[in-house]
Amino acid sequence: MLIKVPAPSAPRSSEITSESVYLRRREFFRAAALAGAGLAFPSLADASTWRSNIARATKTAWGQSESLTPYEDVTRYNNFYEFGADKSDPARYAHEMRVDPWSIAVEGHADKTGVYALEDLMRAQPLEERIYRFRCVEAWSMVVPWVGFSLASFIKRFQPTSKAKYVLFETLFRPEEMRGQRSRFSTIDWPYVEGLRMDEAMHPLSFLAVGVYGKVMPNQNGAPIRLVVPWKYGFKSIKSIVRVRFSESRPKTTWEQSGPSEYGFYSNVNPEVDHPRWSQKTERRLPSSLWSPNRIPTQKFNGYGEEVAALYAGMDLKKFF
């Protein structure tokens, strides 16, 4: 974290409006604008307290025996190609993305579709902290204390119909703020799209995170809301979600389109299925270095096999990867 030394001409702290007052003032004007348009809006408390509630999230039993990856590694070593291909690019450039206000469009086979402000979706939403292992297909991993709520509870509120067999997620597309999307070297067809089978999405382990380490989600980690599916490789954990669609047919995900021989729809962590360019049998748990690589065996389903293996009973996971 950079510490700025104030210039002699800088205002005294007593003259500066506090962050809490500023945020409430901003929410007041936003609420007034919505009221003038005849739209429903949450109270000022609803609009601001969910962020402060992140620090008071209920701690669950998941992962309490794990050694956590340091916050610095969690927030400085990321894949978020919207900001560049280097692991340090998201932390360097993601501040350029605006995350307030934020809305999510809900579409497809559900009774309650529409565009929802994040404040509305978060109203009265109990937050919990879950410590999950996070495994990237590039053979590095972390243990992260995510803060958020179950994906199943999110899905239920929209009342998907019997035709909803899959759930599609889409990331923000805003090239003027996400330099990777405007890069001429990118081979990705933006916006980024990911998907889950409905039973995967409704599994108790599937999670929507809005914070990490008891703090509001940093932009580089997928602010303001992202998916965490702990038994899958990290590229299934789509960031900065702006659209959810309930579909009868299986969606074609971004990495399936970019590299179908390397990135399958299911992408379950599986040491028995090598990536075409490297082995998946071991992983490098962060923090690590050239002199201390901290390499450990990869666990099938990332160690969550007892909970999720039944989802894939009868499937050939070397074929359906």
Disulfide bonds with the S-S distance in Angstrom:
none
